[in-house]
Amino acid sequence: MSFKTISLSLSIFAASTIGLLASTTTVQAQNKAVQRPTIATVKSIVNGDIMCYVNLVDNKGKQYNSLGASFDLCANEKTFLNKKVRLFYSRVSVNDCQSAEPCGKSRLETLITKMQVIR
């Protein structure tokens, strides 16, 4: 076996190992469970290009910023702002574009689809 063959084999092995490590990290990141509150106080509601964004604080004081929500919740901002709410989530298809203009691409996101004021 020549020196060139050995170095080529080592290069291929190193590249495949790096690729394997990179794909494992990606899979681990995708499988990480996202914590979403079920009861929290609404601190702000902002209308975005592809969804509504809600900032919340739970009973323990933990902040949740820019959680995605359906547009109809933004339309009812005054109903929920600074109120304690029960949150309901659903998987929803959203536009996967850089703006509100349709581009033919979409992705599934877990959004807040309903908020119920708790008295």
ZAMI-479191 format. One record per residue: x, y, z of N, C-alpha, C in turn. Coordinates in pm, whole numbers, padded with zeros to 5 digits, always signed. Layout:
N
XYZXYZXYZ ...
//
This chain:
119
+00085-00117+00000+00000+00000+00000+00089+00123+00000 +00058+00218-00084+00141+00337-00093+00096+00442+00007 +00181+00544+00026+00153+00654+00119+00029+00732+00074 +00011+00751-00058-00104+00823-00111-00234+00750-00077 -00234+00618-00088-00353+00539-00059-00391+00550+00088 -00291+00545+00177-00317+00555+00321-00373+00692+00356 -00313+00798+00301-00362+00933+00335-00502+00955+00278 -00531+00900+00161-00665+00912+00103-00766+00837+00190 -00730+00718+00237-00819+00641+00325-00847+00716+00454 -00743+00777+00512-00761+00854+00635-00849+00976+00612 -00831+01041+00497-00914+01158+00465-01061+01120+00452 -01087+01011+00384-01226+00965+00366-01286+00927+00502 -01207+00856+00585-01255+00818+00718-01286+00942+00803 -01198+01040+00802-01219+01162+00880-01342+01237+00832 -01358+01248+00701-01473+01320+00645-01603+01248+00681 -01605+01116+00673-01729+01043+00706-01760+01052+00855 -01656+01052+00940-01677+01065+01084-01732+01203+01118 -01678+01307+01057-01726+01443+01080-01871+01455+01033 -01902+01399+00918-02039+01401+00867-02134+01328+00960 -02092+01216+01015-02175+01139+01108-02200+01219+01235 -02096+01282+01289-02112+01363+01410-02205+01481+01385 -02192+01545+01270-02277+01660+01239-02423+01617+01227 -02449+01503+01161-02588+01460+01146-02647+01414+01278 -02567+01356+01367-02615+01316+01499-02656+01437+01580 -02576+01543+01575-02608+01665+01648-02739+01725+01597 -02758+01725+01466-02881+01778+01408-03002+01698+01454 -02991+01567+01454-03101+01482+01496-03132+01507+01643 -03030+01518+01726-03052+01543+01868-03122+01677+01888 -03083+01777+01813-03146+01909+01825-03291+01903+01781 -03321+01826+01676-03458+01817+01628-03547+01739+01724 -03490+01643+01798-03568+01562+01890-03584+01626+02028 -03518+01738+02052-03526+01805+02182-03669+01854+02204 -03726+01817+02317-03863+01856+02349-03867+02005+02384 -03961+02074+02325-03980+02216+02352-04086+02228+02460 -04053+02301+02566-04148+02322+02674-04242+02436+02638 -04370+02410+02645-04471+02513+02618-04565+02521+02738 -04590+02640+02787-04678+02652+02904-04823+02624+02867 -04900+02576+02963-05044+02556+02941-05125+02665+03010 -05065+02729+03111-05127+02844+03177-05020+02950+03194 -05050+03074+03154-04953+03183+03164-05024+03317+03151 -04950+03423+03178-05002+03559+03161-04946+03616+03031 -05033+03673+02950-04994+03730+02820-04932+03867+02844 -04806+03884+02801-04736+04012+02817-04738+04097+02691 -04738+04032+02576-04750+04106+02450-04795+04012+02339 -04858+04072+02239-04903+04000+02120-04866+04086+02000 -04791+04028+01906-04743+04103+01790-04778+04028+01663 -04832+04098+01566-04864+04040+01437-04737+04031+01353 -04702+03910+01306-04585+03892+01221-04626+03862+01078 -04527+03836+00993-04554+03806+00852-04623+03671+00832 -04575+03568+00905-04628+03433+00881-04710+03379+00997 -04708+03447+01110-04789+03407+01226-04790+03520+01327 -04871+03504+01427-04877+03597+01539-04771+03551+01640 -04711+03643+01716-04610+03608+01816-04656+03657+01953 -04646+03568+02053-04695+03598+02187-04580+03583+02287 -04569+03679+02380-04475+03670+02492-04556+03641+02617 -04512+03541+02693-04586+03494+02810-04495+03485+02932 -04556+03486+03051-04486+03457+03176-04572+03356+03252 -04510+03243+03292-04588+03142+03365-04596+03175+03514 -04661+03089+03591-04682+03111+03735-04553+03117+03815 -04446+03056+03762-04317+03054+03830-04227+03170+03787 -04278+03256+03699-04200+03371+03652-04114+03343+03530 -04123+03222+03473-04045+03189+03354-04106+03258+03233 -04020+03323+03153-04066+03395+03034-04057+03305+02911 -04155+03318+02826-04160+03248+02696-04178+03357+02592 -04076+03379+02511-04080+03488+02413-04102+03437+02272 -04182+03511+02199-04207+03486+02056-04262+03346+02027 -04355+03300+02110-04423+03174+02078-04520+03201+01964 -04522+03113+01867-04611+03129+01752-04756+03107+01789 -04843+03187+01730-04987+03175+01753-05061+03205+01624 -05186+03162+01618-05267+03187+01498-05304+03336+01491 -05326+03383+01369-05354+03526+01345-05479+03576+01417 -05580+03491+01434-05702+03538+01499-05678+03578+01644 -05575+03525+01708-05542+03566+01844-05485+03708+01846 -05409+03744+01744-05358+03882+01732-05474+03980+01716 -05574+03939+01644-05689+04027+01620-05766+04056+01749 -05750+03970+01850-05819+03987+01978-05721+04023+02090 -05620+04100+02057-05514+04136+02153-05570+04193+02283 -05666+04283+02276-05720+04349+02396-05788+04250+02490 -05842+04143+02436-05908+04041+02518-05807+03969+02608 -05683+03949+02559-05587+03864+02627-05471+03938+02695 -05441+04059+02653-05324+04131+02704-05330+04149+02855 -05222+04110+02923-05207+04117+03070-05309+04031+03145 -05362+03929+03078-05457+03837+03141-05391+03700+03157 -05435+03629+03259-05392+03491+03278-05480+03404+03189 -05417+03318+03109-05491+03239+03011-05450+03092+03015 -05543+03009+02970-05514+02868+02944-05484+02860+02795 -05375+02792+02760-05327+02787+02622-05352+02650+02560 -05395+02651+02435-05419+02529+02359-05333+02535+02233 -05268+02424+02200-05175+02418+02088-05223+02318+01983 -05187+02345+01858-05214+02253+01746-05101+02264+01645 -05081+02154+01570-04985+02157+01459-05056+02221+01340 -04995+02326+01286-05057+02404+01179-04956+02423+01066 -05004+02418+00944-04919+02447+00828-04908+02598+00812 -04784+02648+00810-04761+02792+00792-04675+02815+00668 -04687+02933+00612-04607+02976+00499-04459+02968+00535 -04376+02912+00452-04232+02903+00479-04157+03002+00390 -04202+03126+00390-04143+03231+00307-04083+03338+00396 -04006+03426+00339-03944+03534+00415-04040+03651+00438 -04154+03649+00373-04251+03758+00389-04391+03699+00382 -04490+03784+00390-04629+03739+00385-04670+03696+00244 -04590+03730+00144-04620+03692+00005-04611+03541-00011 -04707+03478-00077-04701+03332-00097-04583+03293-00185 -04514+03186-00148-04401+03138-00227-04416+02991-00264 -04525+02929-00221-04549+02789-00255-04487+02691-00157 -04418+02739-00053-04358+02650+00046-04432+02664+00179 -04440+02554+00251-04501+02561+00385-04428+02464+00477 -04451+02480+00607-04393+02390+00707-04492+02374+00822 -04479+02267+00897-04566+02244+01012-04504+02307+01136 -04583+02382+01209-04540+02446+01333-04644+02418+01440 -04601+02407+01564-04695+02398+01676-04725+02540+01721 -04850+02582+01703-04891+02718+01736-04995+02718+01847 -05002+02830+01917-05113+02852+02010-05234+02880+01922 -05336+02797+01931-05453+02814+01845-05575+02862+01922 -05564+02857+02056-05676+02904+02137-05622+02951+02272 -05677+03062+02321-05646+03110+02456-05777+03135+02527 -05785+03088+02648-05906+03102+02729-05869+03180+02855 -05932+03295+02876-05904+03377+02994-05949+03302+03119 -05859+03298+03219-05890+03234+03347-05924+03344+03446 -06035+03334+03509-06078+03436+03607-06043+03397+03748 
//
